[in-house]
Amino acid sequence: MGSRLSVRQWLAMFVQYDNFQRPHQSLDSRTPAPEDN
């Protein structure tokens, strides 16, 4: 099992990916980050 630091690093990378790189079907394949502005 990973340390708390490695879990936090993984979560930070996932949030970055999910918000800025992964297209979301509900946003017509756009990422959420530009939608927030």
PQR file with spaces between the fields and no chain letter, atoms N, CA, C, O and H, PARSE charges and radii, in Angstrom:
ATOM       1  N    MET     1       0.838   -1.179    0.000 -0.4000 1.5000
ATOM       2  CA   MET     1       0.000    0.000    0.000 -0.0000 2.0000
ATOM       3  C    MET     1       0.881    1.239    0.000  0.5500 1.7000
ATOM       4  O    MET     1       1.942    1.251    0.624 -0.5500 1.4000
ATOM       5  N    GLY     2       0.442    2.285   -0.700 -0.4000 1.5000
ATOM       6  CA   GLY     2       1.240    3.494   -0.819 -0.0000 2.0000
ATOM       7  C    GLY     2       1.156    4.375    0.407  0.5500 1.7000
ATOM       8  O    GLY     2       0.254    4.251    1.236 -0.5500 1.4000
ATOM       9  H    GLY     2      -0.420    2.275   -1.206  0.4000 1.0000
ATOM      10  N    SER     3       2.114    5.259    0.493 -0.4000 1.5000
ATOM      11  CA   SER     3       2.105    6.215    1.591 -0.0000 2.0000
ATOM      12  C    SER     3       1.064    7.303    1.327  0.5500 1.7000
ATOM      13  O    SER     3       0.553    7.433    0.215 -0.5500 1.4000
ATOM      14  H    SER     3       2.846    5.360   -0.180  0.4000 1.0000
ATOM      15  N    ARG     4       0.765    8.063    2.345 -0.4000 1.5000
ATOM      16  CA   ARG     4      -0.193    9.162    2.183 -0.0000 2.0000
ATOM      17  C    ARG     4       0.289   10.153    1.131  0.5500 1.7000
ATOM      18  O    ARG     4      -0.507   10.673    0.350 -0.5500 1.4000
ATOM      19  H    ARG     4       1.180    7.958    3.249  0.4000 1.0000
ATOM      20  N    LEU     5       1.605   10.414    1.113 -0.4000 1.5000
ATOM      21  CA   LEU     5       2.156   11.339    0.132 -0.0000 2.0000
ATOM      22  C    LEU     5       1.933   10.822   -1.287  0.5500 1.7000
ATOM      23  O    LEU     5       1.544   11.590   -2.167 -0.5500 1.4000
ATOM      24  H    LEU     5       2.251    9.991    1.748  0.4000 1.0000
ATOM      25  N    SER     6       2.174    9.529   -1.521 -0.4000 1.5000
ATOM      26  CA   SER     6       1.998    8.991   -2.867 -0.0000 2.0000
ATOM      27  C    SER     6       0.523    8.988   -3.269  0.5500 1.7000
ATOM      28  O    SER     6       0.202    9.182   -4.442 -0.5500 1.4000
ATOM      29  H    SER     6       2.490    8.906   -0.806  0.4000 1.0000
ATOM      30  N    VAL     7      -0.363    8.773   -2.318 -0.4000 1.5000
ATOM      31  CA   VAL     7      -1.796    8.826   -2.614 -0.0000 2.0000
ATOM      32  C    VAL     7      -2.188   10.254   -2.978  0.5500 1.7000
ATOM      33  O    VAL     7      -2.931   10.463   -3.938 -0.5500 1.4000
ATOM      34  H    VAL     7      -0.102    8.616   -1.365  0.4000 1.0000
ATOM      35  N    ARG     8      -1.705   11.230   -2.233 -0.4000 1.5000
ATOM      36  CA   ARG     8      -2.005   12.634   -2.539 -0.0000 2.0000
ATOM      37  C    ARG     8      -1.455   13.032   -3.901  0.5500 1.7000
ATOM      38  O    ARG     8      -2.113   13.753   -4.650 -0.5500 1.4000
ATOM      39  H    ARG     8      -1.102   11.060   -1.454  0.4000 1.0000
ATOM      40  N    GLN     9      -0.253   12.567   -4.225 -0.4000 1.5000
ATOM      41  CA   GLN     9       0.336   12.873   -5.531 -0.0000 2.0000
ATOM      42  C    GLN     9      -0.500   12.250   -6.645  0.5500 1.7000
ATOM      43  O    GLN     9      -0.741   12.891   -7.668 -0.5500 1.4000
ATOM      44  H    GLN     9       0.281   11.981   -3.617  0.4000 1.0000
ATOM      45  N    TRP    10      -0.939   11.024   -6.462 -0.4000 1.5000
ATOM      46  CA   TRP    10      -1.768   10.359   -7.462 -0.0000 2.0000
ATOM      47  C    TRP    10      -3.078   11.116   -7.650  0.5500 1.7000
ATOM      48  O    TRP    10      -3.514   11.339   -8.780 -0.5500 1.4000
ATOM      49  H    TRP    10      -0.743   10.502   -5.632  0.4000 1.0000
ATOM      50  N    LEU    11      -3.708   11.512   -6.539 -0.4000 1.5000
ATOM      51  CA   LEU    11      -4.964   12.250   -6.632 -0.0000 2.0000
ATOM      52  C    LEU    11      -4.766   13.588   -7.338  0.5500 1.7000
ATOM      53  O    LEU    11      -5.609   13.983   -8.142 -0.5500 1.4000
ATOM      54  H    LEU    11      -3.354   11.330   -5.622  0.4000 1.0000
ATOM      55  N    ALA    12      -3.686   14.284   -7.058 -0.4000 1.5000
ATOM      56  CA   ALA    12      -3.411   15.560   -7.721 -0.0000 2.0000
ATOM      57  C    ALA    12      -3.239   15.354   -9.223  0.5500 1.7000
ATOM      58  O    ALA    12      -3.732   16.154  -10.019 -0.5500 1.4000
ATOM      59  H    ALA    12      -3.001   13.962   -6.405  0.4000 1.0000
ATOM      60  N    MET    13      -2.549   14.296   -9.612 -0.4000 1.5000
ATOM      61  CA   MET    13      -2.376   14.007  -11.048 -0.0000 2.0000
ATOM      62  C    MET    13      -3.711   13.651  -11.686  0.5500 1.7000
ATOM      63  O    MET    13      -3.982   14.069  -12.812 -0.5500 1.4000
ATOM      64  H    MET    13      -2.149   13.646   -8.966  0.4000 1.0000
ATOM      65  N    PHE    14      -4.547   12.894  -10.994 -0.4000 1.5000
ATOM      66  CA   PHE    14      -5.843   12.524  -11.548 -0.0000 2.0000
ATOM      67  C    PHE    14      -6.737   13.753  -11.730  0.5500 1.7000
ATOM      68  O    PHE    14      -7.399   13.895  -12.758 -0.5500 1.4000
ATOM      69  H    PHE    14      -4.327   12.555  -10.080  0.4000 1.0000
ATOM      70  N    VAL    15      -6.753   14.637  -10.732 -0.4000 1.5000
ATOM      71  CA   VAL    15      -7.575   15.851  -10.835 -0.0000 2.0000
ATOM      72  C    VAL    15      -7.093   16.704  -12.010  0.5500 1.7000
ATOM      73  O    VAL    15      -7.905   17.237  -12.767 -0.5500 1.4000
ATOM      74  H    VAL    15      -6.215   14.521   -9.897  0.4000 1.0000
ATOM      75  N    GLN    16      -5.799   16.830  -12.159 -0.4000 1.5000
ATOM      76  CA   GLN    16      -5.236   17.584  -13.291 -0.0000 2.0000
ATOM      77  C    GLN    16      -5.694   16.969  -14.614  0.5500 1.7000
ATOM      78  O    GLN    16      -6.150   17.681  -15.509 -0.5500 1.4000
ATOM      79  H    GLN    16      -5.140   16.397  -11.545  0.4000 1.0000
ATOM      80  N    TYR    17      -5.572   15.657  -14.734 -0.4000 1.5000
ATOM      81  CA   TYR    17      -5.996   14.950  -15.946 -0.0000 2.0000
ATOM      82  C    TYR    17      -7.494   15.120  -16.193  0.5500 1.7000
ATOM      83  O    TYR    17      -7.915   15.434  -17.306 -0.5500 1.4000
ATOM      84  H    TYR    17      -5.202   15.079  -14.008  0.4000 1.0000
ATOM      85  N    ASP    18      -8.288   14.911  -15.155 -0.4000 1.5000
ATOM      86  CA   ASP    18      -9.738   14.941  -15.311 -0.0000 2.0000
ATOM      87  C    ASP    18     -10.236   16.334  -15.686  0.5500 1.7000
ATOM      88  O    ASP    18     -11.172   16.453  -16.476 -0.5500 1.4000
ATOM      89  H    ASP    18      -7.946   14.656  -14.251  0.4000 1.0000
ATOM      90  N    ASN    19      -9.644   17.371  -15.147 -0.4000 1.5000
ATOM      91  CA   ASN    19     -10.127   18.724  -15.390 -0.0000 2.0000
ATOM      92  C    ASN    19      -9.557   19.380  -16.644  0.5500 1.7000
ATOM      93  O    ASN    19     -10.198   20.263  -17.214 -0.5500 1.4000
ATOM      94  H    ASN    19      -8.884   17.275  -14.505  0.4000 1.0000
ATOM      95  N    PHE    20      -8.373   18.973  -17.085 -0.4000 1.5000
ATOM      96  CA   PHE    20      -7.710   19.685  -18.171 -0.0000 2.0000
ATOM      97  C    PHE    20      -7.432   18.843  -19.417  0.5500 1.7000
ATOM      98  O    PHE    20      -7.142   19.405  -20.473 -0.5500 1.4000
ATOM      99  H    PHE    20      -7.852   18.256  -16.622  0.4000 1.0000
ATOM     100  N    GLN    21      -7.512   17.515  -19.326 -0.4000 1.5000
ATOM     101  CA   GLN    21      -7.153   16.685  -20.470 -0.0000 2.0000
ATOM     102  C    GLN    21      -8.274   15.764  -20.928  0.5500 1.7000
ATOM     103  O    GLN    21      -8.441   15.557  -22.130 -0.5500 1.4000
ATOM     104  H    GLN    21      -7.748   17.058  -18.468  0.4000 1.0000
ATOM     105  N    ARG    22      -9.045   15.207  -20.003 -0.4000 1.5000
ATOM     106  CA   ARG    22     -10.046   14.199  -20.362 -0.0000 2.0000
ATOM     107  C    ARG    22     -11.314   14.868  -20.870  0.5500 1.7000
ATOM     108  O    ARG    22     -11.926   15.658  -20.151 -0.5500 1.4000
ATOM     109  H    ARG    22      -8.909   15.375  -19.027  0.4000 1.0000
ATOM     110  N    PRO    23     -11.716   14.563  -22.104 -0.5600 1.5000
ATOM     111  CA   PRO    23     -12.981   15.107  -22.601  0.2800 2.0000
ATOM     112  C    PRO    23     -14.163   14.480  -21.867  0.5500 1.7000
ATOM     113  O    PRO    23     -14.171   13.280  -21.596 -0.5500 1.4000
ATOM     114  N    HIS    24     -15.154   15.301  -21.551 -0.4000 1.5000
ATOM     115  CA   HIS    24     -16.329   14.846  -20.823 -0.0000 2.0000
ATOM     116  C    HIS    24     -17.524   14.796  -21.766  0.5500 1.7000
ATOM     117  O    HIS    24     -17.808   15.765  -22.470 -0.5500 1.4000
ATOM     118  H    HIS    24     -15.147   16.276  -21.771  0.4000 1.0000
ATOM     119  N    GLN    25     -18.210   13.680  -21.778 -0.4000 1.5000
ATOM     120  CA   GLN    25     -19.350   13.475  -22.660 -0.0000 2.0000
ATOM     121  C    GLN    25     -20.439   14.511  -22.395  0.5500 1.7000
ATOM     122  O    GLN    25     -21.058   15.000  -23.340 -0.5500 1.4000
ATOM     123  H    GLN    25     -17.979   12.893  -21.206  0.4000 1.0000
ATOM     124  N    SER    26     -20.682   14.850  -21.154 -0.4000 1.5000
ATOM     125  CA   SER    26     -21.747   15.801  -20.820 -0.0000 2.0000
ATOM     126  C    SER    26     -21.414   17.224  -21.263  0.5500 1.7000
ATOM     127  O    SER    26     -22.293   18.085  -21.292 -0.5500 1.4000
ATOM     128  H    SER    26     -20.179   14.452  -20.387  0.4000 1.0000
ATOM     129  N    LEU    27     -20.152   17.476  -21.608 -0.4000 1.5000
ATOM     130  CA   LEU    27     -19.727   18.809  -22.065 -0.0000 2.0000
ATOM     131  C    LEU    27     -19.401   18.800  -23.552  0.5500 1.7000
ATOM     132  O    LEU    27     -18.592   19.603  -24.016 -0.5500 1.4000
ATOM     133  H    LEU    27     -19.438   16.776  -21.585  0.4000 1.0000
ATOM     134  N    ASP    28     -20.024   17.900  -24.296 -0.4000 1.5000
ATOM     135  CA   ASP    28     -19.762   17.763  -25.734 -0.0000 2.0000
ATOM     136  C    ASP    28     -18.285   17.574  -26.025  0.5500 1.7000
ATOM     137  O    ASP    28     -17.732   18.217  -26.918 -0.5500 1.4000
ATOM     138  H    ASP    28     -20.681   17.247  -23.919  0.4000 1.0000
ATOM     139  N    SER    29     -17.652   16.699  -25.276 -0.4000 1.5000
ATOM     140  CA   SER    29     -16.243   16.318  -25.425 -0.0000 2.0000
ATOM     141  C    SER    29     -15.267   17.449  -25.124  0.5500 1.7000
ATOM     142  O    SER    29     -14.133   17.432  -25.603 -0.5500 1.4000
ATOM     143  H    SER    29     -18.101   16.177  -24.550  0.4000 1.0000
ATOM     144  N    ARG    30     -15.694   18.427  -24.338 -0.4000 1.5000
ATOM     145  CA   ARG    30     -14.779   19.473  -23.876 -0.0000 2.0000
ATOM     146  C    ARG    30     -14.330   19.117  -22.465  0.5500 1.7000
ATOM     147  O    ARG    30     -14.913   18.251  -21.811 -0.5500 1.4000
ATOM     148  H    ARG    30     -16.615   18.441  -23.949  0.4000 1.0000
ATOM     149  N    THR    31     -13.287   19.798  -22.009 -0.4000 1.5000
ATOM     150  CA   THR    31     -12.820   19.589  -20.648 -0.0000 2.0000
ATOM     151  C    THR    31     -13.504   20.596  -19.731  0.5500 1.7000
ATOM     152  O    THR    31     -13.895   21.668  -20.192 -0.5500 1.4000
ATOM     153  H    THR    31     -12.814   20.501  -22.540  0.4000 1.0000
ATOM     154  N    PRO    32     -13.659   20.279  -18.437 -0.5600 1.5000
ATOM     155  CA   PRO    32     -14.342   21.178  -17.516  0.2800 2.0000
ATOM     156  C    PRO    32     -13.602   22.492  -17.260  0.5500 1.7000
ATOM     157  O    PRO    32     -14.249   23.508  -17.005 -0.5500 1.4000
ATOM     158  N    ALA    33     -12.280   22.504  -17.319 -0.4000 1.5000
ATOM     159  CA   ALA    33     -11.521   23.701  -16.956 -0.0000 2.0000
ATOM     160  C    ALA    33     -11.953   24.947  -17.747  0.5500 1.7000
ATOM     161  O    ALA    33     -12.216   25.974  -17.122 -0.5500 1.4000
ATOM     162  H    ALA    33     -11.755   21.678  -17.525  0.4000 1.0000
ATOM     163  N    PRO    34     -12.038   24.916  -19.061 -0.5600 1.5000
ATOM     164  CA   PRO    34     -12.484   26.119  -19.785  0.2800 2.0000
ATOM     165  C    PRO    34     -13.941   26.477  -19.483  0.5500 1.7000
ATOM     166  O    PRO    34     -14.323   27.641  -19.605 -0.5500 1.4000
ATOM     167  N    GLU    35     -14.737   25.522  -19.102 -0.4000 1.5000
ATOM     168  CA   GLU    35     -16.145   25.771  -18.828 -0.0000 2.0000
ATOM     169  C    GLU    35     -16.321   26.574  -17.541  0.5500 1.7000
ATOM     170  O    GLU    35     -17.346   27.230  -17.354 -0.5500 1.4000
ATOM     171  H    GLU    35     -14.427   24.577  -19.003  0.4000 1.0000
ATOM     172  N    ASP    36     -15.334   26.525  -16.660 -0.4000 1.5000
ATOM     173  CA   ASP    36     -15.437   27.188  -15.371 -0.0000 2.0000
ATOM     174  C    ASP    36     -15.269   28.703  -15.493  0.5500 1.7000
ATOM     175  O    ASP    36     -15.735   29.431  -14.616 -0.5500 1.4000
ATOM     176  H    ASP    36     -14.501   25.992  -16.811  0.4000 1.0000
ATOM     177  N    ASN    37     -14.638   29.190  -16.517 -0.4000 1.5000
ATOM     178  CA   ASN    37     -14.378   30.632  -16.673 -0.0000 2.0000
ATOM     179  C    ASN    37     -15.591   31.376  -17.137  0.5500 1.7000
ATOM     180  O    ASN    37     -15.538   32.592  -17.316 -0.5500 1.4000
ATOM     181  H    ASN    37     -14.259   28.598  -17.229  0.4000 1.0000
